[in-house]
Amino acid sequence: MVLKKIIDGAYLVPMGNANAVLLDAGPELVLIDAGFPGKANKVFDAVAKLGRKPSDIKHLVFTHGHPDHIGSAVPLIQATGARTYMHAADVPMVESGGPFRPMKPAPGLIRNFMLRIVFDEKERTVPFRIDQHIAGGETLPLVGGLRVIHAPGHCAGQVAFLWQETRLLIAGDVFINILGAGDPIGFEDEAEGRRSQRKLAALAPQAVCFGHGGSIVKDAASHLERAATRR
């Protein structure tokens, strides 16, 4: 699967067990996140499916700075010339190429196993520059408005985006949706992560997509509420 429609103008792009989101609401495209390394062609194929070209991606916005969300950033930036955006808390580790802050696994054997498989705080990535530091509470004037919600816990610089009021919540890794919406694989600060989960659930979006797993386009608010209170 190269491209899957979430709602009108928003598409999920699988990037190697992590997702990017492509927003198309005018002459410019916005890409949110860049998946694992070596997956840039997934984005180019998705753009072609929309009848567009890579240079139409003018903005590359990140939910946070973990390697599975920035891995293909460099070739994407080189091909598109896109302006880059990230929360200030994660900019130093991205611009230095790591190392990354440690995480502890979320509760449960499956997440414990997944964290050990996919995350290595000592991993190094190709550094790149972030053009614009973003902060919670601001609205980026892109594709009709991207409201930034700072939602730390999984990662200090974790943000989510609310697109066009409450039409779509782009949740990053505040939750994942593998075997149902629930915890990410790990937390830098679990208590803070729980507060962020409740914050996102309270937004009551019409649809929600995640950094890992499928999107929810029906009863999204109730799914998030259950995920934020399930222990």
N, C-alpha and C positions, 0 to 999 in steps of 0.2 A: 504494500500500500504506500503510495507516494503522497497522497493528499486526501484528507477526509474533512468534509464540511462539518463545522460545528453549528453555526448559525449563519445567516446571510452575511457575507463579507469576512467571515472568520474561518480559518482552516487549520487543522492539526497536521503537522508534518513530522512523522516518526523519524528520529535521528539516532537510532541504535539504542533501544530500550530507554530512551528519553525523548521528550517531545519538544518541538519548536511550534510556535503559533504564527501564522501568516495572516495579517490584517490587510484587507483590500477595500478601501472606502474612498476612492478617489484616484488621482493621478499617481500618488506615491504609495508604495507598499511599506509596511512596517513588519519586521521580523522580531519576534520575541524569543530569545534564547538561541543557542547554536549547537546543542547536542554534544555527542561524543566526537572525538577526533576522527577525521577521515569520512565525514558524512556530508560535506558541503554539497555534493552532487544531488543529495536528496532535496535540498532546497532549490537548486537550479531546475530539477525535474518538476517540482511542485509549481514553480513560477511559470514554467513553460506550459503546464496544464491549464493555467489561467490565461494563457495567451499573452503573457508578459515576458519581459527580459530581466536578467539579473540587475542591470543598472536601475531598474524601477524600485529596487529596495533602497530607500534613502535613509532608513533609520534601523539600527540594530539595538534593541533594548533588552536588558538582562534582568531576570528575576533575582539572581544571585550569582556568586562567583565560583561555584563548585565546578570541577573539571567536566562533569557530564552536561553542563549547561553552557560552557564556553569553548568546548573542545574544537569545534570547527570555525571558531570566530575569525581566525587570521585569514584563511583562504576566502571566507565570505567577505571580509572587509576589503581584501585585495581585489576581488572581482567586482564589487559593487560600489566601493567608495563610501559606504554607509557611515553615518554619524553614530557614535556609540554612547550608550547611557547605562549607568549603574549606580546603586546606592553607595555613598561615600565610604561606608564601613568595609566594603569588599574591594574597593578600588586598589589599595596597596598590594594585596596578594595577587590580583590579576595582572597588574602592571609589572610585578616582579617575577611572575611565573610560578608563584608558590614559595615556600610550603603553605599548606592550608591549615586552618584551625582544626583541632581535634574534635571529634564527635563521639558521643556514647550512643549505643544502639537504643532505639525505641523498645518498649516492652514487647516481649514475644520472641520465640525461637527463630521464626522466619526472618524477622527484621534484623536480628542479631547476625544471622548467617548472611543476609544480603549486604549488610554494612561491611562485613569482613571481605566479601567478594568484590564489591564495586568501589570502595572508598579507601584511599591511602593518603593520609595527611601529608606524607613526604613526597607525593607525586609532584612532578614539575610539568608545567605547560609552557607553550610558547607565549611570552608576554606580549601584550598589546596595550595601546593607549585608550583610555576612556575619555571621550570628548566632553561629556556632561555628567556631573554628579547630580543625582536626584535624591529627593527626600520625601518622606511621607507627608501627605496633605496637599502636595502640589498636583496640578493637572497638566500633563504634557499636551500641547496643542497639536496632536497627531491624530489622523484618521477619525476626527470627530470628538476627540477628547479621551485621554488615558489618565484616569485618576490613580495616583500612587498611594498604596497603603503599605506602610512599613510594618512588617509582620515577622520580627526576629524570633529566634528559638532554634529552628533547624540550622540557621546560619545568621550571623549578626546583621548582614546586609540584605537579608531576604525581604523582598517586596512582592506584593501582588498588585494586579492592575484591574481596575473596574472600567470596562469599555462602554462608552456611550450610556452613561448613567448606570442602570443596573442590568443591562442586556446580557453582559458576559463578564464573569469573574475569571481572570487568568491567575490561578492560585499558586503557581510555582510548586515548591515542595513543602508548603505549609501542611498540606495533605498530599497523599498519593491515592490513586484509585486502582489498586491491584487487589482483586478479591474483595471489592467494596471500598468505599472511601474511608480512609483512616490515617493513621500516623505515617510520617515519612520514615525512612529507614533509621534515622538517627537524629539526635539533637545536640547542639552545642549547649543549650540551656533548656531543659525540658519544661520547667515551670513557665518560662517565657514563651515557649512554643505553644503551651496550652492556652495562654492568654491570647496569642495570635490566632489560634484556631477559633476561639470564641468570637474574636473580633470579626473574622471573615464570615462566620456563620450569621452574625447579626446583620450583615449587609443584604441578605435575602436576594441573591442574584437570580435572574431567570435561567441562566445556564452557567456551567462552570467547567473549566478544563484544567488539567494538571500537568506537571512536569513528567509524571510517570503514570501510565494507565489511560483508560478511556475517558472521554468527556461525559458529562451528565447534562442532558438538555430537557429533562422532564422532572419536575419536583426537585430542582437543584437545592433550593433553600432547605427543604426538609432533610435531604441527604446530608448536607453540611451540618445541620443542627444535630443529627444523630451522631455523626462522626466526632463532633466537638464535645459531646457529653458522654460518649461510650468509653468506659474504662473496665 
